[in-house]
Amino acid sequence: MAYAVIFTSRLKPSAEGYDAMAEEIAELSRQQPGFLGIESVRAPSGDGITVCYWESLDAIAAWKANARHAEAQRRGRSEWYERYSLKICRIEREEEF
């Protein structure tokens, strides 16, 4: 069984420094125990979605507690995001073509 963390957001027009931090955090997540994968897109409007896949809820909790990730979250709330939403879902089934 796996889990998906679905993060949707809208960036502020002046989100200076966001892209560099987003790249750093994505790379750091790949190094975490329990990490399975990540998919992310952002529209020119600033709307974006990132889906990060994890082996367990414990792996998700450990990632949330990561100090650098916590710093990115704080900066996101104070500097970069107009709004965001986070959902954690259990993956019951997967199909690919």
URURHU-V282384 format. One record per backbone hydrogen bond with DSSP energy under -1.0 kcal/mol. CO is the residue of the C=O (numbers start at 0). NH is the residue of the N-H. E is the energy in kcal/mol with one decimal. If there is no record, write none. Layout:
co=CO nh=NH e=E
co=CO nh=NH e=E
This chain:
co=1 nh=90 e=-2.8
co=2 nh=53 e=-2.7
co=3 nh=88 e=-2.8
co=4 nh=51 e=-2.3
co=5 nh=86 e=-2.3
co=6 nh=49 e=-2.5
co=7 nh=84 e=-2.6
co=8 nh=47 e=-2.6
co=9 nh=81 e=-3.3
co=9 nh=82 e=-1.2
co=14 nh=17 e=-2.0
co=16 nh=20 e=-1.7
co=17 nh=21 e=-3.1
co=18 nh=22 e=-2.2
co=19 nh=23 e=-2.2
co=20 nh=24 e=-2.9
co=21 nh=25 e=-2.3
co=22 nh=26 e=-2.2
co=23 nh=27 e=-2.5
co=24 nh=28 e=-2.5
co=25 nh=29 e=-1.4
co=27 nh=30 e=-1.0
co=28 nh=31 e=-1.5
co=31 nh=34 e=-1.8
co=33 nh=54 e=-2.4
co=36 nh=52 e=-3.1
co=38 nh=50 e=-3.1
co=40 nh=48 e=-2.3
co=42 nh=45 e=-2.2
co=45 nh=10 e=-1.8
co=46 nh=42 e=-3.3
co=47 nh=8 e=-2.1
co=48 nh=40 e=-2.2
co=49 nh=6 e=-3.0
co=50 nh=38 e=-2.3
co=51 nh=4 e=-2.9
co=52 nh=35 e=-3.0
co=52 nh=36 e=-1.2
co=53 nh=2 e=-2.8
co=55 nh=59 e=-1.6
co=56 nh=60 e=-2.5
co=57 nh=61 e=-2.4
co=58 nh=62 e=-2.0
co=59 nh=63 e=-2.5
co=60 nh=64 e=-1.6
co=62 nh=65 e=-1.1
co=65 nh=69 e=-2.7
co=66 nh=70 e=-2.0
co=67 nh=71 e=-2.1
co=68 nh=72 e=-2.3
co=69 nh=73 e=-2.3
co=70 nh=74 e=-2.5
co=71 nh=75 e=-2.4
co=72 nh=76 e=-2.2
co=73 nh=77 e=-2.2
co=74 nh=78 e=-3.4
co=74 nh=79 e=-1.2
co=75 nh=80 e=-2.7
co=79 nh=11 e=-3.4
co=82 nh=9 e=-2.3
co=84 nh=7 e=-2.3
co=86 nh=5 e=-3.3
co=88 nh=3 e=-2.9
